[in-house]
Amino acid sequence: MALVGSFVPAEEAEIGAVDAIFTRIHSCESISLGLSTFMIDLNQVAKAVNNATAQSLVLIDEFGKGTNTVDGLALLAAVLRHWLARGPTCPHIFVATNFLSLVQLQLLPQGPLVQYLTMETCEDGNDLVFFYQVCEGVAKASHASHTAAQAGLPDKLVARGKEVMRSKCATTSTSELPSIPSPTGPGSRSTGFLTFISPSLPHSPYSSHLLACS
C-alpha cells in the first residue's frame, strides 16, 4: 500500500521494493468477452502462479467461489500448496477466504511460512459487533445469519438457516482439528480468516508486524 501512496494501518512497518503486485480481488462477468466470473478469477490467479517471484506481492480474496464448494476449495488449496512448495522463493501472499475447511481438513501444511489471522468480533445479544482488529487464529463461524438479518432477510428464514446449520454441525466431528489459537476474551468471536504466507527472509520487504492494526 505504501508503494502506491496509500495509508498503511500499522504502528510500524518495514517496507521494501516489490517487483510486481498480483491480485484476485473483485471480478464481474463480461458478456462482451464471453467470460464468467469464475473464468476471470482463474485468469487472474493463473497470471500470479505463472509470474510471481520471491519479491512479488500476491493478494487473493475469496478465490474459488464461482464453482461448487469442493472444486473451489481444492483449487485454492492446490494454488497455495504450489507456492509453499517453493520454500524460500515463495512470494508474499495474503489470502482472505471463508473456506474454513481449508484449515479443518488440514489442506495446508503447518510450518513457519503460514500464519492464520482473523477479524475479531463480539456477539452482543442478537447483534454482531465488529472491532476491526486483526488477531491471530481462525474463525469458528462465518456469522452468515447475522449478515442475512442485517440485509433484511425475514426472521423466519434466518431462523430456519440456523436450524439447518446446527443440524449439520452436530454431525461434523471437530475432535481432530489442528490446534490453532482463537481470539480470547469475554464474548470474543471471529469471522472469516486471512492466511499470510511469507518466506520471512532477511531481505524480505514485509514483516509480520505489518499486520498489527493500530
Disulfide bonds with the S-S distance in Angstrom:
none
